[in-house]
Amino acid sequence: MSNPAQGTRLNKFLASCGVGSRRACDAMIQEGGVYVNNAICVNPATRVTSDDTVRVGKRIVTPRSTEVVLFNKPRGLVCTAKDELGRETIYAALPQKLHHLKNVGRLDKESEGIIVLTNDGDLALSLTHPRQKVEKEYIVTLNQAFQNDVMDKLIAGVYTPEGRAAAKAVRRLSPRRVSVVLETGLKRQIRLMFEAVHLRVTKLVRVRIGSLGGGGLAPGEWYALEPNEIEALKTNPKPRKQPADVEKAKRQRPSKNASSHRSVRKAAKKQVRGKSSGRPPKRRR
């Protein structure tokens, strides 16, 4: 086996091969179902390199290439592979070839904007774990004018049914439109925060996740990141010095047919390709 100071932990290696979650791989290893160089290995912390042969049962496994897709979720879809209530999911708006990817985090049914889908569990964790403090930026439309004193309350933190919640940054864009940046991810956090200050959210659009902005994608469109963009995201998922163009994103309107999932699926079949700038290109018509 490999030098203990080198290589990748066996459980992480198996997860990167698509065998299962890290926890499921731990159980599989400890039950004696994994072989390294034809010897049973029961220690998930064992390190392996490209020189080692790893088998699960009789099948040799190798790491999959990382896939990352940025998808502009239309309103009305839920972020799950299968919904117990029978509601239409994001996968109805994505081609079959992307259905093996898992969504990273969620947007509720009435919210819209960008989400990340990937087959890389470690990348998903780096984008969602509170310790990483990866920013998510939203454009929020309210039922009435936003007063400046509310900004201080949201940044200081308010109490919601899900716990105490605070925004990293709040910026007024117009009397009823606000940019909100979060580093945490409580369930329905933004809606509950505004309810706590007696305001109601009428529209919620996520326009940025860390260094990824989706200003060039119409609702239902998606963009597959290039390998160099994926590597940059893994290295530094946080925003660059030049953040996503919020003003451009807030001006973008849902397509006339956004309510029709038939048209959404049609739009989703078009893969938007562009330069490796770290941000999707403008929508092609």
C-alpha positions in Angstrom: 0.0 0.0 0.0 1.0 3.6 -0.3 3.0 5.7 2.0 0.7 6.8 4.8 1.7 10.4 4.3 0.7 10.3 0.6 -2.4 9.7 -1.4 -6.1 9.9 -0.6 -8.1 8.4 2.2 -9.8 5.2 1.1 -13.3 6.4 2.0 -12.8 9.6 0.1 -11.4 7.8 -2.9 -14.4 5.4 -3.0 -16.8 8.4 -2.8 -15.0 10.0 -5.7 -15.5 6.8 -7.7 -19.3 7.1 -7.2 -19.5 4.1 -4.9 -21.6 6.0 -2.3 -21.5 8.7 0.3 -18.4 9.0 2.6 -20.4 7.4 5.4 -21.7 4.5 3.2 -18.1 3.9 2.1 -16.9 3.8 5.7 -19.5 1.0 6.4 -18.5 -0.9 3.2 -14.8 -0.8 4.1 -15.4 -1.9 7.7 -17.6 -4.8 6.6 -14.7 -6.1 4.5 -16.0 -5.5 1.1 -13.1 -3.4 -0.2 -9.8 -4.7 -1.5 -6.6 -2.7 -2.0 -4.0 -4.5 -4.2 -6.0 -7.8 -3.7 -5.9 -7.5 0.1 -9.0 -6.8 2.2 -8.7 -3.3 3.8 -11.0 -2.5 6.8 -9.5 0.9 7.7 -11.3 3.9 6.0 -8.3 6.1 6.7 -5.9 4.0 4.6 -4.3 6.1 1.9 -4.2 5.1 -1.7 -2.6 6.6 -4.8 -2.9 6.1 -8.5 -0.4 3.2 -8.2 -2.9 1.2 -6.1 -5.7 -1.1 -7.4 -8.9 -0.7 -5.5 -11.8 -3.2 -5.8 -15.3 -3.2 -4.4 -16.2 -6.9 -4.5 -15.0 -8.0 -7.9 -15.2 -4.6 -9.5 -12.2 -2.3 -9.9 -13.2 1.3 -9.3 -11.6 4.5 -10.5 -12.4 8.1 -9.8 -14.9 9.9 -12.0 -14.1 13.2 -13.5 -15.8 16.0 -11.6 -18.8 17.5 -13.3 -20.3 20.9 -12.2 -23.4 22.5 -13.7 -24.8 25.9 -12.9 -28.6 25.9 -13.4 -31.0 28.9 -13.3 -34.0 27.4 -11.4 -37.4 28.7 -12.5 -40.1 29.4 -10.0 -42.4 26.5 -9.2 -39.8 23.7 -9.2 -38.5 22.0 -6.0 -34.9 21.1 -5.4 -35.0 17.3 -5.0 -34.6 14.2 -7.1 -38.1 12.9 -6.2 -40.8 14.8 -4.3 -43.1 12.9 -1.9 -45.9 15.4 -2.7 -45.7 14.8 -6.4 -44.5 18.3 -7.2 -42.4 18.9 -10.3 -38.6 18.9 -9.5 -35.7 20.7 -11.1 -34.8 17.5 -12.9 -37.9 18.0 -15.1 -36.2 21.0 -16.6 -32.8 19.2 -17.1 -31.9 16.7 -19.7 -31.6 13.0 -18.7 -27.8 13.1 -19.0 -27.6 15.4 -16.0 -29.9 13.5 -13.7 -27.0 11.7 -12.0 -25.8 15.1 -10.6 -26.9 16.2 -7.1 -28.1 19.7 -6.2 -25.8 21.6 -3.8 -28.1 23.3 -1.3 -31.7 24.2 -2.1 -34.0 27.0 -3.2 -37.7 26.7 -2.1 -40.4 26.2 -4.6 -41.3 29.9 -4.9 -37.7 31.1 -5.2 -35.7 31.2 -8.3 -32.1 31.7 -9.4 -28.9 29.8 -9.6 -28.1 26.4 -8.0 -25.0 24.2 -8.4 -25.3 20.5 -9.4 -22.3 18.2 -9.1 -21.1 14.6 -8.7 -18.3 15.7 -6.4 -19.3 15.4 -2.7 -16.2 17.2 -1.4 -16.9 20.2 -3.6 -20.6 20.2 -2.5 -19.4 20.2 1.2 -17.0 23.0 0.6 -19.8 25.1 -0.9 -22.3 24.5 1.9 -20.4 23.9 5.2 -20.8 26.9 7.5 -17.1 26.8 8.3 -16.3 27.7 4.7 -18.5 30.9 4.8 -19.2 30.8 1.1 -21.4 33.8 0.2 -24.8 33.5 -1.5 -26.3 36.7 -2.9 -30.0 37.3 -3.5 -32.1 40.0 -5.0 -35.2 40.4 -2.9 -38.4 42.2 -3.9 -40.6 43.2 -0.9 -44.3 44.1 -0.5 -43.5 47.6 0.7 -40.7 50.1 0.9 -37.5 49.1 2.7 -36.4 51.4 5.4 -32.7 51.9 6.2 -33.1 51.0 9.9 -34.2 47.5 8.8 -30.8 47.0 7.2 -29.0 47.3 10.6 -31.4 44.9 12.2 -30.9 42.2 9.5 -27.1 42.5 9.7 -27.1 42.5 13.6 -29.4 39.4 13.4 -33.1 38.6 14.1 -34.8 35.7 15.7 -36.8 33.3 13.4 -38.6 30.0 14.0 -35.4 28.3 12.6 -33.1 30.1 15.0 -31.1 33.4 15.0 -30.3 34.6 11.5 -28.1 37.4 10.2 -27.1 38.8 6.8 -23.5 39.5 6.0 -24.4 42.4 3.9 -27.6 44.2 2.8 -27.8 46.8 0.1 -30.8 48.8 -1.0 -31.3 48.8 -4.8 -34.6 50.6 -5.0 -37.5 51.3 -2.5 -38.7 47.7 -2.6 -35.6 45.8 -4.0 -32.7 44.7 -1.8 -29.5 42.8 -2.3 -28.9 40.4 0.6 -25.7 38.4 1.1 -25.7 35.3 3.4 -23.0 33.0 4.7 -25.4 30.7 6.5 -28.2 28.6 5.1 -31.1 28.2 7.4 -34.4 26.9 5.9 -36.3 29.8 4.3 -33.8 32.1 6.0 -34.4 35.3 3.9 -38.2 35.0 4.0 -38.2 34.4 7.7 -35.7 37.3 8.4 -38.0 39.8 6.6 -41.1 38.4 8.3 -39.3 39.2 11.6 -39.1 42.8 10.6 -42.7 42.9 9.3 -42.0 42.7 5.6 -43.1 40.1 3.1 -40.9 38.8 0.3 -42.8 38.8 -3.1 -39.9 37.6 -5.2 -36.6 36.0 -4.3 -33.8 35.4 -6.9 -30.3 34.0 -6.1 -27.8 35.6 -8.3 -24.5 34.4 -6.9 -22.9 31.5 -5.1 -19.4 32.3 -4.1 -17.5 33.2 -7.2 -20.2 31.9 -9.5 -22.7 34.4 -11.0 -25.6 33.4 -13.3 -26.5 36.7 -15.0 -26.2 35.2 -18.4 -28.6 32.3 -17.9 -32.4 32.6 -18.5 -34.8 30.6 -16.2 -34.4 26.9 -17.2 -31.0 27.3 -18.8 -27.9 25.6 -17.6 -24.1 25.9 -18.1 -21.5 23.1 -17.7 -18.3 24.5 -16.1 -15.1 23.8 -18.0 -12.3 21.8 -16.2 -10.3 25.0 -15.5 -13.4 26.7 -14.0 -14.0 23.6 -11.8 -10.5 23.7 -10.6 -10.7 27.4 -9.8 -13.9 26.8 -7.9 -12.3 24.0 -5.8 -9.3 26.1 -5.1 -11.2 29.2 -4.1 -15.1 29.0 -4.0 -15.3 32.5 -2.4 -15.9 35.6 -4.5 -13.2 37.3 -6.5 -12.4 40.9 -6.0 -14.9 41.7 -8.7 -18.3 40.3 -7.5 -21.1 39.2 -9.7 -22.9 42.0 -11.5 -25.9 42.5 -9.2 -27.4 45.3 -11.2 -27.3 43.2 -14.4 -28.8 40.3 -12.6 -31.6 42.2 -11.0 -32.6 43.7 -14.4 -33.0 40.2 -15.9 -36.7 39.3 -16.2 -38.1 35.8 -16.3 -38.9 34.7 -19.9 -42.5 35.0 -21.0 -42.9 31.3 -21.0 -41.2 30.7 -17.6 -44.4 29.5 -16.1 -44.7 26.8 -18.8 -42.5 23.8 -17.9 -42.8 22.6 -21.4 -40.9 25.7 -22.6 -38.5 25.4 -19.7 -37.5 21.9 -20.7 -37.0 23.1 -24.3 -34.7 25.8 -23.1 -32.9 23.4 -20.8 -31.8 21.2 -23.7 -29.6 24.0 -25.0 -26.2 23.9 -23.2 -24.8 27.4 -23.0 -21.1 27.4 -23.8 -18.7 30.2 -23.4 -15.2 31.4 -22.5 -13.6 30.1 -19.3 -14.3 33.3 -17.4 -15.8 31.7 -14.3 -19.1 33.3 -15.2 -21.7 32.0 -17.7 -21.9 33.8 -21.0 -24.9 35.8 -22.2 -28.0 33.8 -23.2 -28.0 32.8 -26.8 -31.3 33.0 -28.6 
